[in-house]
Amino acid sequence: MTNYAAGRRAEWKARDYFKAQGCDVVRSAGSKGLADLVALCPRDVVLIQVKRTKNGQWVDANWRELAKRNKERRYPYARVVAMVYTYGNTNPEFFWGGGWG
């Protein structure tokens, strides 16, 4: 499986998680935006970065920029989250906010 296919599969898992919470989810295919997914939830909007990692290293330029904009309150009506899938774990870790990286 290519890295792209594995990343897409992780994004689909994240999408399914938020859909199960009652959200409508839009995917930004090909990493063309800062957020991989945008979830329109009943009470808020969530900007989601999905990461896969072997060694715990997952912070990249998109996450840094998204976290920076979050700290600047550029998206006051949205929450920011990274969903990190570590190889060997079936459940993701959630990193809410923007204080990482």
C-alpha positions, 0 to 999 in steps of 0.5 A: 500500500502506498503512503497516499493510500494509507493516509487516505485510509486514516482520513476515512477512519477519522471521517467515519468517527466524526460522522458517527458523532452526527457531523457532516464531513468534507475531505480536502483530498491531496493535502491541498489545504491546512485541514485534511477534514472539516467536520460540520457538527451540530454545535461547532466546526472542527478542522482536522489534521490526520497523521500516521506515524511509526515513531511519534513524530507527526508535526508538519508544516500544515499542523504548525500553520493550523496551530498558529492560526488557532492561537491567533484566534483566526478561526474563533468558531472552529476547534482544531484537532490532530488525530494521530494514528500510530502503527500498531494502535487501532484507536487514534490519539486526539490533540485538541487545540494548537499547543503542539509543535 
